[in-house]
Amino acid sequence: MYRLLDCIAQEHIYGLVAVAAFICVIGSVLSTHMSARLTQWKGRRRLVQLPLAGLITGATIWSTHFIAMLSYNPGYAHGY
């Protein structure tokens, strides 16, 4: 547990961690909102909204992870 806290405190760029957290929160709210509204829609609209909800969820997960990876500074030259 202490290694995890030390890693976050010493080896990450705080601004990018904050951006990743912001995207995670906004994407989670949008995903939850879209998924909850799926029960209200019928027919073709529901068939369109279901993939959009999945796309928002997947993009949120990918973006949060990628930005968090960019914020990591291991102390030597690296690239993605």
mmCIF file of the N, C-alpha and C atoms, coordinates in Angstrom:
data_MODEL
# 
_entry.id   MODEL 
# 
loop_
_atom_site.group_PDB 
_atom_site.id 
_atom_site.type_symbol 
_atom_site.label_atom_id 
_atom_site.label_alt_id 
_atom_site.label_comp_id 
_atom_site.label_asym_id 
_atom_site.label_entity_id 
_atom_site.label_seq_id 
_atom_site.pdbx_PDB_ins_code 
_atom_site.Cartn_x 
_atom_site.Cartn_y 
_atom_site.Cartn_z 
_atom_site.occupancy 
_atom_site.B_iso_or_equiv 
_atom_site.pdbx_formal_charge 
_atom_site.auth_seq_id 
_atom_site.auth_comp_id 
_atom_site.auth_asym_id 
_atom_site.auth_atom_id 
_atom_site.pdbx_PDB_model_num 
ATOM 1   N N  . MET A 1 1  ? 0.826   -1.189 0.000   1.00 0.00 ? 1  MET A N  1 
ATOM 2   C CA . MET A 1 1  ? 0.000   0.000  0.000   1.00 0.00 ? 1  MET A CA 1 
ATOM 3   C C  . MET A 1 1  ? 0.869   1.251  0.000   1.00 0.00 ? 1  MET A C  1 
ATOM 4   N N  . TYR A 1 2  ? 1.947   1.233  0.803   1.00 0.00 ? 2  TYR A N  1 
ATOM 5   C CA . TYR A 1 2  ? 2.813   2.402  0.868   1.00 0.00 ? 2  TYR A CA 1 
ATOM 6   C C  . TYR A 1 2  ? 3.568   2.599  -0.444  1.00 0.00 ? 2  TYR A C  1 
ATOM 7   N N  . ARG A 1 3  ? 3.902   1.505  -1.121  1.00 0.00 ? 3  ARG A N  1 
ATOM 8   C CA . ARG A 1 3  ? 4.576   1.614  -2.420  1.00 0.00 ? 3  ARG A CA 1 
ATOM 9   C C  . ARG A 1 3  ? 3.673   2.293  -3.434  1.00 0.00 ? 3  ARG A C  1 
ATOM 10  N N  . LEU A 1 4  ? 2.380   1.968  -3.424  1.00 0.00 ? 4  LEU A N  1 
ATOM 11  C CA . LEU A 1 4  ? 1.430   2.600  -4.339  1.00 0.00 ? 4  LEU A CA 1 
ATOM 12  C C  . LEU A 1 4  ? 1.328   4.093  -4.068  1.00 0.00 ? 4  LEU A C  1 
ATOM 13  N N  . LEU A 1 5  ? 1.187   4.484  -2.809  1.00 0.00 ? 5  LEU A N  1 
ATOM 14  C CA . LEU A 1 5  ? 1.100   5.904  -2.462  1.00 0.00 ? 5  LEU A CA 1 
ATOM 15  C C  . LEU A 1 5  ? 2.388   6.640  -2.793  1.00 0.00 ? 5  LEU A C  1 
ATOM 16  N N  . ASP A 1 6  ? 3.528   5.994  -2.557  1.00 0.00 ? 6  ASP A N  1 
ATOM 17  C CA . ASP A 1 6  ? 4.807   6.596  -2.887  1.00 0.00 ? 6  ASP A CA 1 
ATOM 18  C C  . ASP A 1 6  ? 4.954   6.781  -4.390  1.00 0.00 ? 6  ASP A C  1 
ATOM 19  N N  . CYS A 1 7  ? 4.515   5.798  -5.151  1.00 0.00 ? 7  CYS A N  1 
ATOM 20  C CA . CYS A 1 7  ? 4.584   5.888  -6.616  1.00 0.00 ? 7  CYS A CA 1 
ATOM 21  C C  . CYS A 1 7  ? 3.742   7.050  -7.138  1.00 0.00 ? 7  CYS A C  1 
ATOM 22  N N  . ILE A 1 8  ? 2.531   7.191  -6.619  1.00 0.00 ? 8  ILE A N  1 
ATOM 23  C CA . ILE A 1 8  ? 1.658   8.278  -7.059  1.00 0.00 ? 8  ILE A CA 1 
ATOM 24  C C  . ILE A 1 8  ? 2.236   9.626  -6.638  1.00 0.00 ? 8  ILE A C  1 
ATOM 25  N N  . ALA A 1 9  ? 2.779   9.701  -5.432  1.00 0.00 ? 9  ALA A N  1 
ATOM 26  C CA . ALA A 1 9  ? 3.282   10.976 -4.921  1.00 0.00 ? 9  ALA A CA 1 
ATOM 27  C C  . ALA A 1 9  ? 4.607   11.390 -5.560  1.00 0.00 ? 9  ALA A C  1 
ATOM 28  N N  . GLN A 1 10 ? 5.463   10.435 -5.908  1.00 0.00 ? 10 GLN A N  1 
ATOM 29  C CA . GLN A 1 10 ? 6.811   10.763 -6.364  1.00 0.00 ? 10 GLN A CA 1 
ATOM 30  C C  . GLN A 1 10 ? 7.026   10.620 -7.865  1.00 0.00 ? 10 GLN A C  1 
ATOM 31  N N  . GLU A 1 11 ? 6.293   9.746  -8.529  1.00 0.00 ? 11 GLU A N  1 
ATOM 32  C CA . GLU A 1 11 ? 6.622   9.407  -9.909  1.00 0.00 ? 11 GLU A CA 1 
ATOM 33  C C  . GLU A 1 11 ? 5.543   9.783  -10.918 1.00 0.00 ? 11 GLU A C  1 
ATOM 34  N N  . HIS A 1 12 ? 4.646   10.684 -10.566 1.00 0.00 ? 12 HIS A N  1 
ATOM 35  C CA . HIS A 1 12 ? 3.594   11.100 -11.490 1.00 0.00 ? 12 HIS A CA 1 
ATOM 36  C C  . HIS A 1 12 ? 3.538   12.614 -11.592 1.00 0.00 ? 12 HIS A C  1 
ATOM 37  N N  . ILE A 1 13 ? 3.091   13.092 -12.730 1.00 0.00 ? 13 ILE A N  1 
ATOM 38  C CA . ILE A 1 13 ? 2.871   14.520 -12.949 1.00 0.00 ? 13 ILE A CA 1 
ATOM 39  C C  . ILE A 1 13 ? 1.445   14.812 -12.487 1.00 0.00 ? 13 ILE A C  1 
ATOM 40  N N  . TYR A 1 14 ? 1.314   15.647 -11.469 1.00 0.00 ? 14 TYR A N  1 
ATOM 41  C CA . TYR A 1 14 ? 0.013   15.871 -10.832 1.00 0.00 ? 14 TYR A CA 1 
ATOM 42  C C  . TYR A 1 14 ? -1.032  16.454 -11.775 1.00 0.00 ? 14 TYR A C  1 
ATOM 43  N N  . GLY A 1 15 ? -0.627  17.343 -12.669 1.00 0.00 ? 15 GLY A N  1 
ATOM 44  C CA . GLY A 1 15 ? -1.583  17.948 -13.596 1.00 0.00 ? 15 GLY A CA 1 
ATOM 45  C C  . GLY A 1 15 ? -2.241  16.920 -14.496 1.00 0.00 ? 15 GLY A C  1 
ATOM 46  N N  . LEU A 1 16 ? -1.450  15.991 -15.020 1.00 0.00 ? 16 LEU A N  1 
ATOM 47  C CA . LEU A 1 16 ? -2.014  14.955 -15.885 1.00 0.00 ? 16 LEU A CA 1 
ATOM 48  C C  . LEU A 1 16 ? -2.844  13.949 -15.104 1.00 0.00 ? 16 LEU A C  1 
ATOM 49  N N  . VAL A 1 17 ? -2.477  13.690 -13.870 1.00 0.00 ? 17 VAL A N  1 
ATOM 50  C CA . VAL A 1 17 ? -3.299  12.812 -13.028 1.00 0.00 ? 17 VAL A CA 1 
ATOM 51  C C  . VAL A 1 17 ? -4.659  13.460 -12.796 1.00 0.00 ? 17 VAL A C  1 
ATOM 52  N N  . ALA A 1 18 ? -4.661  14.782 -12.579 1.00 0.00 ? 18 ALA A N  1 
ATOM 53  C CA . ALA A 1 18 ? -5.927  15.503 -12.383 1.00 0.00 ? 18 ALA A CA 1 
ATOM 54  C C  . ALA A 1 18 ? -6.774  15.471 -13.659 1.00 0.00 ? 18 ALA A C  1 
ATOM 55  N N  . VAL A 1 19 ? -6.141  15.616 -14.819 1.00 0.00 ? 19 VAL A N  1 
ATOM 56  C CA . VAL A 1 19 ? -6.882  15.540 -16.091 1.00 0.00 ? 19 VAL A CA 1 
ATOM 57  C C  . VAL A 1 19 ? -7.476  14.146 -16.265 1.00 0.00 ? 19 VAL A C  1 
ATOM 58  N N  . ALA A 1 20 ? -6.711  13.103 -15.961 1.00 0.00 ? 20 ALA A N  1 
ATOM 59  C CA . ALA A 1 20 ? -7.209  11.734 -16.074 1.00 0.00 ? 20 ALA A CA 1 
ATOM 60  C C  . ALA A 1 20 ? -8.389  11.507 -15.131 1.00 0.00 ? 20 ALA A C  1 
ATOM 61  N N  . ALA A 1 21 ? -8.292  12.025 -13.914 1.00 0.00 ? 21 ALA A N  1 
ATOM 62  C CA . ALA A 1 21 ? -9.393  11.876 -12.956 1.00 0.00 ? 21 ALA A CA 1 
ATOM 63  C C  . ALA A 1 21 ? -10.637 12.631 -13.431 1.00 0.00 ? 21 ALA A C  1 
ATOM 64  N N  . PHE A 1 22 ? -10.453 13.815 -13.990 1.00 0.00 ? 22 PHE A N  1 
ATOM 65  C CA . PHE A 1 22 ? -11.569 14.604 -14.501 1.00 0.00 ? 22 PHE A CA 1 
ATOM 66  C C  . PHE A 1 22 ? -12.271 13.872 -15.649 1.00 0.00 ? 22 PHE A C  1 
ATOM 67  N N  . ILE A 1 23 ? -11.491 13.339 -16.581 1.00 0.00 ? 23 ILE A N  1 
ATOM 68  C CA . ILE A 1 23 ? -12.075 12.593 -17.697 1.00 0.00 ? 23 ILE A CA 1 
ATOM 69  C C  . ILE A 1 23 ? -12.788 11.347 -17.193 1.00 0.00 ? 23 ILE A C  1 
ATOM 70  N N  . CYS A 1 24 ? -12.225 10.690 -16.200 1.00 0.00 ? 24 CYS A N  1 
ATOM 71  C CA . CYS A 1 24 ? -12.855 9.502  -15.629 1.00 0.00 ? 24 CYS A CA 1 
ATOM 72  C C  . CYS A 1 24 ? -14.214 9.841  -15.016 1.00 0.00 ? 24 CYS A C  1 
ATOM 73  N N  . VAL A 1 25 ? -14.281 10.923 -14.266 1.00 0.00 ? 25 VAL A N  1 
ATOM 74  C CA . VAL A 1 25 ? -15.539 11.309 -13.614 1.00 0.00 ? 25 VAL A CA 1 
ATOM 75  C C  . VAL A 1 25 ? -16.579 11.712 -14.652 1.00 0.00 ? 25 VAL A C  1 
ATOM 76  N N  . ILE A 1 26 ? -16.202 12.558 -15.597 1.00 0.00 ? 26 ILE A N  1 
ATOM 77  C CA . ILE A 1 26 ? -17.148 13.012 -16.628 1.00 0.00 ? 26 ILE A CA 1 
ATOM 78  C C  . ILE A 1 26 ? -17.629 11.826 -17.468 1.00 0.00 ? 26 ILE A C  1 
ATOM 79  N N  . GLY A 1 27 ? -16.715 10.966 -17.889 1.00 0.00 ? 27 GLY A N  1 
ATOM 80  C CA . GLY A 1 27 ? -17.094 9.804  -18.684 1.00 0.00 ? 27 GLY A CA 1 
ATOM 81  C C  . GLY A 1 27 ? -17.975 8.838  -17.920 1.00 0.00 ? 27 GLY A C  1 
ATOM 82  N N  . SER A 1 28 ? -17.717 8.659  -16.630 1.00 0.00 ? 28 SER A N  1 
ATOM 83  C CA . SER A 1 28 ? -18.547 7.775  -15.820 1.00 0.00 ? 28 SER A CA 1 
ATOM 84  C C  . SER A 1 28 ? -19.963 8.317  -15.680 1.00 0.00 ? 28 SER A C  1 
ATOM 85  N N  . VAL A 1 29 ? -20.072 9.626  -15.481 1.00 0.00 ? 29 VAL A N  1 
ATOM 86  C CA . VAL A 1 29 ? -21.395 10.245 -15.386 1.00 0.00 ? 29 VAL A CA 1 
ATOM 87  C C  . VAL A 1 29 ? -22.145 10.103 -16.712 1.00 0.00 ? 29 VAL A C  1 
ATOM 88  N N  . LEU A 1 30 ? -21.472 10.372 -17.826 1.00 0.00 ? 30 LEU A N  1 
ATOM 89  C CA . LEU A 1 30 ? -22.122 10.226 -19.130 1.00 0.00 ? 30 LEU A CA 1 
ATOM 90  C C  . LEU A 1 30 ? -22.523 8.780  -19.412 1.00 0.00 ? 30 LEU A C  1 
ATOM 91  N N  . SER A 1 31 ? -21.651 7.839  -19.095 1.00 0.00 ? 31 SER A N  1 
ATOM 92  C CA . SER A 1 31 ? -21.960 6.427  -19.330 1.00 0.00 ? 31 SER A CA 1 
ATOM 93  C C  . SER A 1 31 ? -23.149 5.968  -18.502 1.00 0.00 ? 31 SER A C  1 
ATOM 94  N N  . THR A 1 32 ? -23.183 6.371  -17.246 1.00 0.00 ? 32 THR A N  1 
ATOM 95  C CA . THR A 1 32 ? -24.292 6.004  -16.369 1.00 0.00 ? 32 THR A CA 1 
ATOM 96  C C  . THR A 1 32 ? -25.590 6.635  -16.847 1.00 0.00 ? 32 THR A C  1 
ATOM 97  N N  . HIS A 1 33 ? -25.510 7.880  -17.251 1.00 0.00 ? 33 HIS A N  1 
ATOM 98  C CA . HIS A 1 33 ? -26.694 8.585  -17.740 1.00 0.00 ? 33 HIS A CA 1 
ATOM 99  C C  . HIS A 1 33 ? -27.241 7.928  -19.015 1.00 0.00 ? 33 HIS A C  1 
ATOM 100 N N  . MET A 1 34 ? -26.352 7.622  -19.949 1.00 0.00 ? 34 MET A N  1 
ATOM 101 C CA . MET A 1 34 ? -26.791 6.990  -21.199 1.00 0.00 ? 34 MET A CA 1 
ATOM 102 C C  . MET A 1 34 ? -27.364 5.598  -20.934 1.00 0.00 ? 34 MET A C  1 
ATOM 103 N N  . SER A 1 35 ? -26.729 4.833  -20.065 1.00 0.00 ? 35 SER A N  1 
ATOM 104 C CA . SER A 1 35 ? -27.218 3.487  -19.770 1.00 0.00 ? 35 SER A CA 1 
ATOM 105 C C  . SER A 1 35 ? -28.566 3.515  -19.063 1.00 0.00 ? 35 SER A C  1 
ATOM 106 N N  . ALA A 1 36 ? -28.763 4.480  -18.188 1.00 0.00 ? 36 ALA A N  1 
ATOM 107 C CA . ALA A 1 36 ? -30.044 4.591  -17.493 1.00 0.00 ? 36 ALA A CA 1 
ATOM 108 C C  . ALA A 1 36 ? -31.163 4.984  -18.455 1.00 0.00 ? 36 ALA A C  1 
ATOM 109 N N  . ARG A 1 37 ? -30.851 5.787  -19.446 1.00 0.00 ? 37 ARG A N  1 
ATOM 110 C CA . ARG A 1 37 ? -31.876 6.219  -20.400 1.00 0.00 ? 37 ARG A CA 1 
ATOM 111 C C  . ARG A 1 37 ? -32.217 5.154  -21.437 1.00 0.00 ? 37 ARG A C  1 
ATOM 112 N N  . LEU A 1 38 ? -31.417 4.091  -21.516 1.00 0.00 ? 38 LEU A N  1 
ATOM 113 C CA . LEU A 1 38 ? -31.713 3.023  -22.470 1.00 0.00 ? 38 LEU A CA 1 
ATOM 114 C C  . LEU A 1 38 ? -33.057 2.361  -22.192 1.00 0.00 ? 38 LEU A C  1 
ATOM 115 N N  . THR A 1 39 ? -33.494 2.349  -20.944 1.00 0.00 ? 39 THR A N  1 
ATOM 116 C CA . THR A 1 39 ? -34.775 1.718  -20.617 1.00 0.00 ? 39 THR A CA 1 
ATOM 117 C C  . THR A 1 39 ? -35.961 2.550  -21.097 1.00 0.00 ? 39 THR A C  1 
ATOM 118 N N  . GLN A 1 40 ? -35.735 3.836  -21.360 1.00 0.00 ? 40 GLN A N  1 
ATOM 119 C CA . GLN A 1 40 ? -36.818 4.720  -21.797 1.00 0.00 ? 40 GLN A CA 1 
ATOM 120 C C  . GLN A 1 40 ? -37.039 4.679  -23.309 1.00 0.00 ? 40 GLN A C  1 
ATOM 121 N N  . TRP A 1 41 ? -36.025 4.308  -24.067 1.00 0.00 ? 41 TRP A N  1 
ATOM 122 C CA . TRP A 1 41 ? -36.117 4.368  -25.519 1.00 0.00 ? 41 TRP A CA 1 
ATOM 123 C C  . TRP A 1 41 ? -36.608 3.050  -26.097 1.00 0.00 ? 41 TRP A C  1 
ATOM 124 N N  . LYS A 1 42 ? -37.247 3.148  -27.256 1.00 0.00 ? 42 LYS A N  1 
ATOM 125 C CA . LYS A 1 42 ? -37.770 1.972  -27.961 1.00 0.00 ? 42 LYS A CA 1 
ATOM 126 C C  . LYS A 1 42 ? -37.303 1.997  -29.415 1.00 0.00 ? 42 LYS A C  1 
ATOM 127 N N  . GLY A 1 43 ? -37.324 0.843  -30.044 1.00 0.00 ? 43 GLY A N  1 
ATOM 128 C CA . GLY A 1 43 ? -37.098 0.731  -31.482 1.00 0.00 ? 43 GLY A CA 1 
ATOM 129 C C  . GLY A 1 43 ? -35.702 1.108  -31.939 1.00 0.00 ? 43 GLY A C  1 
ATOM 130 N N  . ARG A 1 44 ? -35.677 1.841  -33.071 1.00 0.00 ? 44 ARG A N  1 
ATOM 131 C CA . ARG A 1 44 ? -34.406 2.179  -33.715 1.00 0.00 ? 44 ARG A CA 1 
ATOM 132 C C  . ARG A 1 44 ? -33.536 3.088  -32.853 1.00 0.00 ? 44 ARG A C  1 
ATOM 133 N N  . ARG A 1 45 ? -34.173 3.987  -32.133 1.00 0.00 ? 45 ARG A N  1 
ATOM 134 C CA . ARG A 1 45 ? -33.391 4.900  -31.301 1.00 0.00 ? 45 ARG A CA 1 
ATOM 135 C C  . ARG A 1 45 ? -32.588 4.123  -30.264 1.00 0.00 ? 45 ARG A C  1 
ATOM 136 N N  . ARG A 1 46 ? -33.178 3.086  -29.720 1.00 0.00 ? 46 ARG A N  1 
ATOM 137 C CA . ARG A 1 46 ? -32.473 2.267  -28.734 1.00 0.00 ? 46 ARG A CA 1 
ATOM 138 C C  . ARG A 1 46 ? -31.300 1.534  -29.384 1.00 0.00 ? 46 ARG A C  1 
ATOM 139 N N  . LEU A 1 47 ? -31.477 1.093  -30.612 1.00 0.00 ? 47 LEU A N  1 
ATOM 140 C CA . LEU A 1 47 ? -30.401 0.400  -31.321 1.00 0.00 ? 47 LEU A CA 1 
ATOM 141 C C  . LEU A 1 47 ? -29.240 1.332  -31.635 1.00 0.00 ? 47 LEU A C  1 
ATOM 142 N N  . VAL A 1 48 ? -29.518 2.615  -31.769 1.00 0.00 ? 48 VAL A N  1 
ATOM 143 C CA . VAL A 1 48 ? -28.451 3.593  -32.008 1.00 0.00 ? 48 VAL A CA 1 
ATOM 144 C C  . VAL A 1 48 ? -27.781 3.982  -30.690 1.00 0.00 ? 48 VAL A C  1 
ATOM 145 N N  . GLN A 1 49 ? -28.562 4.155  -29.643 1.00 0.00 ? 49 GLN A N  1 
ATOM 146 C CA . GLN A 1 49 ? -28.035 4.633  -28.371 1.00 0.00 ? 49 GLN A CA 1 
ATOM 147 C C  . GLN A 1 49 ? -27.203 3.580  -27.636 1.00 0.00 ? 49 GLN A C  1 
ATOM 148 N N  . LEU A 1 50 ? -27.517 2.313  -27.818 1.00 0.00 ? 50 LEU A N  1 
ATOM 149 C CA . LEU A 1 50 ? -26.753 1.266  -27.140 1.00 0.00 ? 50 LEU A CA 1 
ATOM 150 C C  . LEU A 1 50 ? -25.284 1.266  -27.565 1.00 0.00 ? 50 LEU A C  1 
ATOM 151 N N  . PRO A 1 51 ? -24.961 1.278  -28.863 1.00 0.00 ? 51 PRO A N  1 
ATOM 152 C CA . PRO A 1 51 ? -23.541 1.363  -29.237 1.00 0.00 ? 51 PRO A CA 1 
ATOM 153 C C  . PRO A 1 51 ? -22.894 2.678  -28.815 1.00 0.00 ? 51 PRO A C  1 
ATOM 154 N N  . LEU A 1 52 ? -23.664 3.770  -28.807 1.00 0.00 ? 52 LEU A N  1 
ATOM 155 C CA . LEU A 1 52 ? -23.099 5.042  -28.359 1.00 0.00 ? 52 LEU A CA 1 
ATOM 156 C C  . LEU A 1 52 ? -22.730 4.997  -26.876 1.00 0.00 ? 52 LEU A C  1 
ATOM 157 N N  . ALA A 1 53 ? -23.561 4.373  -26.072 1.00 0.00 ? 53 ALA A N  1 
ATOM 158 C CA . ALA A 1 53 ? -23.244 4.229  -24.645 1.00 0.00 ? 53 ALA A CA 1 
ATOM 159 C C  . ALA A 1 53 ? -21.985 3.378  -24.473 1.00 0.00 ? 53 ALA A C  1 
ATOM 160 N N  . GLY A 1 54 ? -21.863 2.328  -25.248 1.00 0.00 ? 54 GLY A N  1 
ATOM 161 C CA . GLY A 1 54 ? -20.658 1.501  -25.192 1.00 0.00 ? 54 GLY A CA 1 
ATOM 162 C C  . GLY A 1 54 ? -19.425 2.249  -25.670 1.00 0.00 ? 54 GLY A C  1 
ATOM 163 N N  . LEU A 1 55 ? -19.584 3.068  -26.701 1.00 0.00 ? 55 LEU A N  1 
ATOM 164 C CA . LEU A 1 55 ? -18.476 3.862  -27.212 1.00 0.00 ? 55 LEU A CA 1 
ATOM 165 C C  . LEU A 1 55 ? -18.001 4.878  -26.173 1.00 0.00 ? 55 LEU A C  1 
ATOM 166 N N  . ILE A 1 56 ? -18.931 5.539  -25.510 1.00 0.00 ? 56 ILE A N  1 
ATOM 167 C CA . ILE A 1 56 ? -18.568 6.500  -24.466 1.00 0.00 ? 56 ILE A CA 1 
ATOM 168 C C  . ILE A 1 56 ? -17.840 5.795  -23.327 1.00 0.00 ? 56 ILE A C  1 
ATOM 169 N N  . THR A 1 57 ? -18.342 4.643  -22.927 1.00 0.00 ? 57 THR A N  1 
ATOM 170 C CA . THR A 1 57 ? -17.709 3.893  -21.842 1.00 0.00 ? 57 THR A CA 1 
ATOM 171 C C  . THR A 1 57 ? -16.294 3.458  -22.219 1.00 0.00 ? 57 THR A C  1 
ATOM 172 N N  . GLY A 1 58 ? -16.147 2.899  -23.404 1.00 0.00 ? 58 GLY A N  1 
ATOM 173 C CA . GLY A 1 58 ? -14.828 2.451  -23.852 1.00 0.00 ? 58 GLY A CA 1 
ATOM 174 C C  . GLY A 1 58 ? -13.846 3.590  -24.033 1.00 0.00 ? 58 GLY A C  1 
ATOM 175 N N  . ALA A 1 59 ? -14.303 4.702  -24.591 1.00 0.00 ? 59 ALA A N  1 
ATOM 176 C CA . ALA A 1 59 ? -13.432 5.864  -24.781 1.00 0.00 ? 59 ALA A CA 1 
ATOM 177 C C  . ALA A 1 59 ? -12.998 6.451  -23.445 1.00 0.00 ? 59 ALA A C  1 
ATOM 178 N N  . THR A 1 60 ? -13.886 6.417  -22.470 1.00 0.00 ? 60 THR A N  1 
ATOM 179 C CA . THR A 1 60 ? -13.542 6.912  -21.135 1.00 0.00 ? 60 THR A CA 1 
ATOM 180 C C  . THR A 1 60 ? -12.452 6.057  -20.510 1.00 0.00 ? 60 THR A C  1 
ATOM 181 N N  . ILE A 1 61 ? -12.616 4.753  -20.588 1.00 0.00 ? 61 ILE A N  1 
ATOM 182 C CA . ILE A 1 61 ? -11.627 3.838  -20.001 1.00 0.00 ? 61 ILE A CA 1 
ATOM 183 C C  . ILE A 1 61 ? -10.274 4.006  -20.688 1.00 0.00 ? 61 ILE A C  1 
ATOM 184 N N  . TRP A 1 62 ? -10.284 4.040  -22.019 1.00 0.00 ? 62 TRP A N  1 
ATOM 185 C CA . TRP A 1 62 ? -9.028  4.159  -22.768 1.00 0.00 ? 62 TRP A CA 1 
ATOM 186 C C  . TRP A 1 62 ? -8.351  5.492  -22.495 1.00 0.00 ? 62 TRP A C  1 
ATOM 187 N N  . SER A 1 63 ? -9.106  6.586  -22.538 1.00 0.00 ? 63 SER A N  1 
ATOM 188 C CA . SER A 1 63 ? -8.530  7.913  -22.329 1.00 0.00 ? 63 SER A CA 1 
ATOM 189 C C  . SER A 1 63 ? -7.954  8.069  -20.934 1.00 0.00 ? 63 SER A C  1 
ATOM 190 N N  . THR A 1 64 ? -8.690  7.613  -19.941 1.00 0.00 ? 64 THR A N  1 
ATOM 191 C CA . THR A 1 64 ? -8.202  7.708  -18.568 1.00 0.00 ? 64 THR A CA 1 
ATOM 192 C C  . THR A 1 64 ? -6.900  6.936  -18.405 1.00 0.00 ? 64 THR A C  1 
ATOM 193 N N  . HIS A 1 65 ? -6.852  5.729  -18.928 1.00 0.00 ? 65 HIS A N  1 
ATOM 194 C CA . HIS A 1 65 ? -5.652  4.905  -18.802 1.00 0.00 ? 65 HIS A CA 1 
ATOM 195 C C  . HIS A 1 65 ? -4.476  5.521  -19.555 1.00 0.00 ? 65 HIS A C  1 
ATOM 196 N N  . PHE A 1 66 ? -4.710  6.006  -20.773 1.00 0.00 ? 66 PHE A N  1 
ATOM 197 C CA . PHE A 1 66 ? -3.622  6.546  -21.575 1.00 0.00 ? 66 PHE A CA 1 
ATOM 198 C C  . PHE A 1 66 ? -3.054  7.821  -20.954 1.00 0.00 ? 66 PHE A C  1 
ATOM 199 N N  . ILE A 1 67 ? -3.908  8.708  -20.471 1.00 0.00 ? 67 ILE A N  1 
ATOM 200 C CA . ILE A 1 67 ? -3.426  9.939  -19.843 1.00 0.00 ? 67 ILE A CA 1 
ATOM 201 C C  . ILE A 1 67 ? -2.683  9.617  -18.552 1.00 0.00 ? 67 ILE A C  1 
ATOM 202 N N  . ALA A 1 68 ? -3.167  8.650  -17.803 1.00 0.00 ? 68 ALA A N  1 
ATOM 203 C CA . ALA A 1 68 ? -2.461  8.243  -16.583 1.00 0.00 ? 68 ALA A CA 1 
ATOM 204 C C  . ALA A 1 68 ? -1.099  7.643  -16.928 1.00 0.00 ? 68 ALA A C  1 
ATOM 205 N N  . MET A 1 69 ? -1.003  6.909  -18.036 1.00 0.00 ? 69 MET A N  1 
ATOM 206 C CA . MET A 1 69 ? 0.293   6.385  -18.475 1.00 0.00 ? 69 MET A CA 1 
ATOM 207 C C  . MET A 1 69 ? 1.242   7.516  -18.833 1.00 0.00 ? 69 MET A C  1 
ATOM 208 N N  . LEU A 1 70 ? 0.722   8.554  -19.499 1.00 0.00 ? 70 LEU A N  1 
ATOM 209 C CA . LEU A 1 70 ? 1.566   9.690  -19.859 1.00 0.00 ? 70 LEU A CA 1 
ATOM 210 C C  . LEU A 1 70 ? 2.048   10.457 -18.631 1.00 0.00 ? 70 LEU A C  1 
ATOM 211 N N  . SER A 1 71 ? 1.287   10.426 -17.559 1.00 0.00 ? 71 SER A N  1 
ATOM 212 C CA . SER A 1 71 ? 1.678   11.166 -16.361 1.00 0.00 ? 71 SER A CA 1 
ATOM 213 C C  . SER A 1 71 ? 2.768   10.455 -15.568 1.00 0.00 ? 71 SER A C  1 
ATOM 214 N N  . TYR A 1 72 ? 3.015   9.196  -15.849 1.00 0.00 ? 72 TYR A N  1 
ATOM 215 C CA . TYR A 1 72 ? 4.026   8.428  -15.116 1.00 0.00 ? 72 TYR A CA 1 
ATOM 216 C C  . TYR A 1 72 ? 5.429   8.804  -15.592 1.00 0.00 ? 72 TYR A C  1 
ATOM 217 N N  . ASN A 1 73 ? 6.301   9.095  -14.663 1.00 0.00 ? 73 ASN A N  1 
ATOM 218 C CA . ASN A 1 73 ? 7.686   9.433  -14.970 1.00 0.00 ? 73 ASN A CA 1 
ATOM 219 C C  . ASN A 1 73 ? 8.592   8.469  -14.194 1.00 0.00 ? 73 ASN A C  1 
ATOM 220 N N  . PRO A 1 74 ? 9.105   7.432  -14.862 1.00 0.00 ? 74 PRO A N  1 
ATOM 221 C CA . PRO A 1 74 ? 9.890   6.432  -14.143 1.00 0.00 ? 74 PRO A CA 1 
ATOM 222 C C  . PRO A 1 74 ? 11.309  6.882  -13.787 1.00 0.00 ? 74 PRO A C  1 
ATOM 223 N N  . GLY A 1 75 ? 11.737  8.028  -14.289 1.00 0.00 ? 75 GLY A N  1 
ATOM 224 C CA . GLY A 1 75 ? 13.074  8.506  -13.961 1.00 0.00 ? 75 GLY A CA 1 
ATOM 225 C C  . GLY A 1 75 ? 14.114  8.213  -15.015 1.00 0.00 ? 75 GLY A C  1 
ATOM 226 N N  . TYR A 1 76 ? 13.733  7.630  -16.125 1.00 0.00 ? 76 TYR A N  1 
ATOM 227 C CA . TYR A 1 76 ? 14.638  7.391  -17.235 1.00 0.00 ? 76 TYR A CA 1 
ATOM 228 C C  . TYR A 1 76 ? 13.875  7.635  -18.535 1.00 0.00 ? 76 TYR A C  1 
ATOM 229 N N  . ALA A 1 77 ? 14.606  7.719  -19.645 1.00 0.00 ? 77 ALA A N  1 
ATOM 230 C CA . ALA A 1 77 ? 13.971  8.016  -20.933 1.00 0.00 ? 77 ALA A CA 1 
ATOM 231 C C  . ALA A 1 77 ? 13.065  6.865  -21.344 1.00 0.00 ? 77 ALA A C  1 
ATOM 232 N N  . HIS A 1 78 ? 11.853  7.211  -21.737 1.00 0.00 ? 78 HIS A N  1 
ATOM 233 C CA . HIS A 1 78 ? 10.886  6.211  -22.192 1.00 0.00 ? 78 HIS A CA 1 
ATOM 234 C C  . HIS A 1 78 ? 9.928   6.868  -23.164 1.00 0.00 ? 78 HIS A C  1 
ATOM 235 N N  . GLY A 1 79 ? 9.171   6.075  -23.864 1.00 0.00 ? 79 GLY A N  1 
ATOM 236 C CA . GLY A 1 79 ? 8.200   6.608  -24.816 1.00 0.00 ? 79 GLY A CA 1 
ATOM 237 C C  . GLY A 1 79 ? 7.099   5.600  -25.082 1.00 0.00 ? 79 GLY A C  1 
ATOM 238 N N  . TYR A 1 80 ? 6.026   6.085  -25.645 1.00 0.00 ? 80 TYR A N  1 
ATOM 239 C CA . TYR A 1 80 ? 4.885   5.218  -25.954 1.00 0.00 ? 80 TYR A CA 1 
ATOM 240 C C  . TYR A 1 80 ? 4.593   5.274  -27.428 1.00 0.00 ? 80 TYR A C  1 
# 
